[in-house]
Amino acid sequence: MTQLSVRAPRAEAVMLCLFEGETETRVPMVRGGDDWSAKAPAPGTRYGLRAQGEWAPERGLWFDPAKLLVDPRAVELDRPFTYSPALSQYGVDTAPLVPRAVMLEPLPDVPLQPPHFTRGGLIYEVNVRGFTMLHTDVPEAQRGTVAALAHPAVLAHLEKLRVSAVELMPITAWIDERHLPPLGLRNAWGYNPVVPMALDPRLCPGGVAELREAVAALHARGIGVILDLVFNHTGESDILGPVLSFRGLDNAAYAHAPDGSLINDTGCGNTLDFAYAAVRALVVDTLRHFVRHCGIDGFRFDLATVMARGPGFAADAPIFAEIAADPWLADRVMIAEPWDIGPGGYQLGRFPAHWLEWNDRYRDDVRRFWRGDAGVGLLATRIAGCSDIFGKDCRAVNYLAAHDGFTLADTLAYEHRHNHANGEDNRDGHGENFSWNNGAEGTSEDPQVLARRAAFARAMLGTLFVSTGTIMLTAGDEFGRSQQGNNNAYAQDNAVTWVDWEGRDRALEDHVAALAAWRAQRDFTQFPDEGEWRALDGVPMDAARWEDPATPGFSWEAKGEAVRSTGLGIDRTAPWAGPRGGIEAR
């Protein structure tokens, strides 16, 4: 790179700020249309930006030369972001607070290979920090980092579960929401990024090289890597939020209402505007960067409906075509979280045909069935691939639990959320989780309660592993991980979210490994054809038989303290054949 450029169309001047220690040298950048450029610093140089212009937030102008700004295209930072009220105060110099970008040598390309991922396989959702913070086999210096994913003990666990791909919760640099520091809390999930390419030094202290090496180690075991990326908002938040990057350079990156106010379709204070070509270009460049330089196999997009707003959702939004046309991205795995909180924000089943989608309907309906308030016909629809949502295109990512909400174990132990530690008077998080406590709220020593919970866990996991489509398991659910009833543990960077490897239920873990081994021998990418679903008497199932308790091999009780099944009586004979084990909860 010989030139460093930044977009700031409404700025009056932009300065490139070079740092040697804490000594800052400012170099004027040269305007060329909407961009400003200067000679690129030497590799290893730490740098930032400052922009001059009018300060009028009510009109979308946030220029304050006292604010050190991070290059929106930075790929490495020298320190994490730290929140301070000073970041929002006009005229207060923020150089002591803001990370510097680090100029790198040109990065080598990773040879382009087909994704290390198979539709119908198992995605394993990982909170990188919490996953290995308590893993005693991992060297202490590596715990909680991307490098730990390449440790032999971690790789062995992933292989045991036949994981097709790990899905890493955000590893790009984030900042704490401003209400957390006064509560003594910090963000544990990373869904509050500032710039899209820069890796967080807390999770990936070795930068791009560390991520690339971990990906290579996972690929060597046949395991793909999917990055969970946040392109719906940034940590600059609402009008009271900090000035860190986009806001101080090109506030047009955020969607605004006709009166100039920030649109908040994310619930996070701002929404990136995908009708703005510069936003889309940065997103495509970010995806290409992670594929070219790190070998990433695919991406999961948080609140992905935002990406197709202009302002309303459009299934043929430009970003989809731009991703599909890029030679580095066309064959990558693309997964949408198909909702946001804006008007018409729930778009499950409406993303492009080659995209996968998180299927919350599966989660809710499977929970409702095993809780006892949904029929087996609905369960069959979910197991068969959700044709009522996706038609015959098997694009669902089915899951029982994810990072957001109860863990699987807590689904069976808590009827109500217990989020008091989050400092919001237990008002945050989902109110309806389709959960039940099996006779005792929270922890219990009652053998009957524990036996019911164990049985239901096996039944629900069995349901997941016989389901058509790609399936997802959140790290730790395979051995009973609990968050003590916290269903919104985003602010719990502690033992609440750290996986307890020593206390895990090894019998349940072995059970899941057996399910995974069984599933790995079969094809779960095709919807069953008419006549493939049969009861144990060999007669095809129809709508009436699904709901008839007299169907051979099938019994269930919806009106009791538990749902009981001695085998659903379902034998899908094609396209795969297997033992009629059914799903059991005793």
Secondary structure, DSSP 8 states (H G I E B T S, - for coil): --EEEEE-TT-SEEEEEEEETTEEEEEE-EEETTEEEEE---TT-EEEEEEES-EEGGGTEE--TTS-B--TT---BSS-----GGGGSTT---TTTS--EE-------------S--TTSEEEEE-HHHHHTT-TTS-GGGTTSGGGGGSHHHHHHHHHTT-SEEEE---B-B---TTSGGGT---SS---BSSSS-B-TTT-TTHHHHHHHHHHHHHHTT-EEEEEE--S--TT-STTS---SHHHH-GGGB-B-TTS-B--SSSSS--B-TTSHHHHHHHHHHHHHHHHHH---EEEETTGGGGGBSSSB-TT-HHHHHHHH-TTTTTSEEEE----SSTT---TT-S-TT-EEEEHHHHHHHHHHHHTSS-HHHHHHHHTT-HHHHTT---EEEES--SSS--HHHHTT-SS---GGGTSTT-SS-S------TTSSS----HHHHHHHHHHHHHHHHHHHT-SSEEEEETTGGGT---TT-S-GGG-TTTTTS--STT--HHHHHHHHHHHHHHTTS--SS---TT-EE-TTS-B--HHHHT-TTSTT----SSSSS--EE----EE-SS--------EE-
